[in-house]
Amino acid sequence: MFRRAARRTVRSRDTLVISLALPILIMLLFVYVFGGAIQVGMPYLDYVLPGIILLCTGFGASITATAVSADMVSGAVARFRTLPAFRQALLAGHAGEGVVRNLAAVGVVLAVAFALGFRSRAGLFDWMAAFGVIALFVHAVTWIAVALGVLAKSPEAAGGFTYAVMFVPYISSAFVPIGTMPSWLRGFAENQPATPVIGTVRAFLTVGGGGQAVAAVLWCLGLTLLGYIGAAALYARR
């Protein structure tokens, strides 16, 4: 099932290119259009990179949700259920492919960021810790996307669901400090999963150490569990 999902993604080159190009274009937009007007106490590229990485996983999750929904409505699931295989094998294949594709996209974004001038003072341990948090978040977002793909009645609806979820990082510390937001919005920005994940990755890559690492890991594990249980339950019901 993983190979099947990977072949589908490779053959859909336009979708793959868009999922990689959009985060890079957004990074260029924020750094070169908005970055000069936003003061964050450090080079704006260093500040905004963790948020771009999270957006990158959001774009990738939309591909996963759409692919799952396409299988659900095409009748492929009915054929797979007749095979002597683990019931959730189809979902696990989509999730595994989505994780690998998202991590590859994160690598592309990091490479472009270095080309634009990003420089990190992080040591090997800090890089490993930052990558671990990113990988956990990728797993969480991917399983949420799988669940939304099972829930949606059409691939178009699945893509819409994930694009709605993708706006969550915008209302966080991804692009501006939370203290600059109005008080009625600040509460949500401080108490949602993107903020501790972004803060942890930013701390590991810039100053070393992750003050919000525990909260970030707990959010990621909770969302992964929620996505997996939700996907399995919805898949069994449909």
N, C-alpha and C positions, 0 to 999 in steps of 0.2 A: 504493500500500500504506500509506503514511503517512496519507493522508486516510481510508482505510478503518478503520485502527486508531483514529484520532482520533474518527471518528463513533461507533464502538462505545463508546468511553469516555464521550463526551458523553451518549449515550443511557442509559448505566448510571449514573444520577445518584446512586443510593444508594452504589455503590462509590466514586465520586469523592468524595462528601461524607465518607465514612468515612476515606478515605486522607488527607484534609485535616484532619479533626477529631481523629483519634487523636494525632498529634504535638502538637497544641495542648493537648489534655487532659493528655498526659504532661508537657508543660512546666508547666502549671498545678499538676499534682500535685507535681512536684519542687520548684518554686519556693515554693509556699505551704504544703505539708505537710512536706516534708523540708528545705527550704532553711534554715529557722531553726535547725536542729540541726547543719548542716554548715558548718564554717568553712574557707574556701579562700583567704582573704586579699583578696577582692574581692567585690563584690555577686554573690550566687549566680546571678542571672539572667544576668549577663555571662559567668560561668564555664560555665554549663550550655547556653547557646544553641548552640554548635557541635555538641555531642552530639545535641541535639534535631534539628538540621538533618540529621545523618547518619541518625537514626532515621526522619525524614521520607522520605528516599530509600529506606530499606528497605521502608517501607509501600508506596511507589509501585512498587518492584520486584516486589512480590508480585502486583500487578495485571498487570504485563507478563508475568511467568512464567505466570500463569493464562491470559491471553489467547493466548499462544503455544501452550500445551498444548491449549487448546480447539480451535485450528486443526489441530493435529497429529492429534487423535483424531476430528475431525468429518468428515474426508475432503476438506476444503477444499484441503489441500496437493496432493492428487492432481490436482485440477482446475487449480490454479495451475501445476503442472509442465508442463501441456500448452500453456501460453502461451509466446510468444516473448519471454521476459523473463529478466533476470539471475536466476540460481538462488537467490541469497540475498536477493532483493528483499523477500520476505515478512518475513524476519528483520530486515532493515534498516528496514522500515517500522515494525515493532513497536518496535525500538530507538529510532528517531527520535521516535516518539510518546512513548515512556517518558521520554526525556531532556527533552522540552519540558514534559510534565506534571510531572515532578519539579522542574524549575527553577521552574515556576509555584507549586508547593507550597512551595518554599523561600521564595519571595517572600511568600506568605501568612504563613508562620511568622515571618519578619522583621518584617512589619507588626504582627502581634500582639505580638511582643517589644517593639517601640517603644511600643506602646500600654500595655504593662505597666511601662514605665520604663527599658528598655534604652537606654543612650546610649553612643555610640562616639566615641573620640578619634581614630579613624583618618582619614587623609587620603584623597584620591581614589586615589592609587596603591595604598595599603593595601587599600581596598575592591575595587579591580580585581583585585589579587593574590588576595585572599580568594575573590572570586567565581570566579576562574580555577581555583583549587584545588577549590572545590565542584563546578564544572562537570566537571572531570576525574574526580572521585570519582563523580558522577552517571553519567557515561559508563561507568565501570568496573562499578558496581553493576548498571546496566541490561543490559550485555552478559552479565554473569554470570547475571542473571535470565533472559535469552533462552536461554542454554545450559541452564539448569535446566528451563525450560519445554519445550525439545525433548527433554530426557532423561526427564522425568516421563511416566508412563503415563496420568495423568489430571490434570485441572485441580486437583483437591483435593490430589494429591501435590505438584504444582508449588507451590501456595500454602504447603504445609507445609515444603518445602525452603527457600523464601525466608524464611519466618518463623524457621527455625532459623539462617540466616545473619544475620538481623536482630539476634540476641542478641549478636553480636560487639561492637558498640559499648558494651554494658553492661560488658564486661570490659576497660575501657580508662580513659583519663583523662576520659571524658565527664562523669561525675557526681561522682566523688571523686578526689583525688590518688592516683596509683599507690602512693605511699609508705605509704598507710594500709592497703594490701592485704597479706595474708600472703605470705611469701616464695615459696611454691610457686606462687602465682597471679601474682606480680609479673612473673616472667619472660615469661609469655604476654602480659600486658597491655602490656609494653614493646616486644614484638617482633611486633606485628600491625598491619595497615594502618590501623585506625581511629585509633590513638593519634597517629601523626605528622600525619595529616590534621586531627584535632581540635586538636592543639597548634598547628599552623600557622595555621589559621583563627582560633583564639582569640588568638594573638599579633598577627596582622594587625589584628584588630578592637579590641583593647584597648590594647596597649602599642606596636604598630607593629613591623614586621619579622617574619619567620617563620624561626625558627632551625631548624625541621625541614622546611623547604620542599622541599629536595632529596629527602629520604626520602619525603615525601608524594607528590611528583610521580612518583618511580620506582615506588612502590607502585601508584599509579593507572594508570600506563601499562602496567605488568606485568599487572595484573588485567584491564584492557581487552583487551589482546592475548590473554590466556588465555581470556577469555569469548568473544571473536570466533572464535578458532581452534576452541575447543571447540564452539561453536554450529554453525559451518560443517561440522565433521567429523561431529557427531551428526546434523545435518540431512541430509547426503549419505548417511549409513548408513541412516537411517530412510526 
